[in-house]
Amino acid sequence: MGEKADAGYGNAEREAFAALPAKQRLLANLVAVLVTGLLALAFAIVFIGPVFAESVTVKYRDGPVDLANFDCTGDLDSSLVKRICYSAANSYMLIRLKGTWYHYCEIDTGTVDALLNAESLGRFYNQSVKDSGTGGRFSCRDSAVPKF
């Protein structure tokens, strides 16, 4: 009984739909397409969006840098240092100071770890990483900047 009832119900619905004026059928189909599209868009934003990597613009570097190639912190609780991303394979660090990203070349893992564990990120950065504090030790001006 269930199969015949379901089949009859579906046919009756189709017949009722076919009996509607053309404008109403068109509107109903348009609404169905829009709802399906919106659901697909919502799915893409929620489930596929996070797959795409974050890119940042770095001062004194050409083009955006894809952060998928880095180990990055979340937002940091510092008035100066807001985020740090490091590529150990390239000894290359990106650091966001307030709203601007900067880069440092040939910076060793020990220095990055010490920065991340410093009591004051800003003070450590100014004394041990920044060009004026290190004499340009980690400056990318005279170093090969990695391609990403």
Secondary structure in CASP SS format (residue, H / E / C, confidence):
PFRMAT SS
TARGET T0000
AUTHOR 0000-0000-0000
METHOD secondary structure of the structure
MODEL  1
M C 1.00
G H 1.00
E H 1.00
K H 1.00
A H 1.00
D H 1.00
A H 1.00
G H 1.00
Y H 1.00
G H 1.00
N H 1.00
A H 1.00
E H 1.00
R H 1.00
E H 1.00
A H 1.00
F H 1.00
A H 1.00
A H 1.00
L C 1.00
P C 1.00
A H 1.00
K H 1.00
Q H 1.00
R H 1.00
L H 1.00
L H 1.00
A H 1.00
N H 1.00
L H 1.00
V H 1.00
A H 1.00
V H 1.00
L H 1.00
V H 1.00
T H 1.00
G H 1.00
L H 1.00
L H 1.00
A H 1.00
L H 1.00
A H 1.00
F H 1.00
A H 1.00
I H 1.00
V H 1.00
F H 1.00
I H 1.00
G H 1.00
P H 1.00
V H 1.00
F C 1.00
A C 1.00
E C 1.00
S E 1.00
V E 1.00
T E 1.00
V E 1.00
K C 1.00
Y C 1.00
R C 1.00
D C 1.00
G C 1.00
P E 1.00
V E 1.00
D E 1.00
L H 1.00
A H 1.00
N H 1.00
F C 1.00
D E 1.00
C E 1.00
T C 1.00
G C 1.00
D C 1.00
L C 1.00
D C 1.00
S C 1.00
S C 1.00
L C 1.00
V E 1.00
K E 1.00
R E 1.00
I E 1.00
C E 1.00
Y E 1.00
S E 1.00
A H 1.00
A H 1.00
N H 1.00
S C 1.00
Y E 1.00
M E 1.00
L E 1.00
I E 1.00
R E 1.00
L E 1.00
K C 1.00
G C 1.00
T E 1.00
W E 1.00
Y E 1.00
H E 1.00
Y E 1.00
C C 1.00
E C 1.00
I C 1.00
D C 1.00
T H 1.00
G H 1.00
T H 1.00
V H 1.00
D H 1.00
A H 1.00
L H 1.00
L H 1.00
N H 1.00
A C 1.00
E C 1.00
S C 1.00
L H 1.00
G H 1.00
R H 1.00
F H 1.00
Y H 1.00
N H 1.00
Q H 1.00
S H 1.00
V C 1.00
K C 1.00
D H 1.00
S H 1.00
G H 1.00
T H 1.00
G C 1.00
G C 1.00
R C 1.00
F C 1.00
S C 1.00
C C 1.00
R C 1.00
D C 1.00
S C 1.00
A C 1.00
V C 1.00
P C 1.00
K C 1.00
F C 1.00
END
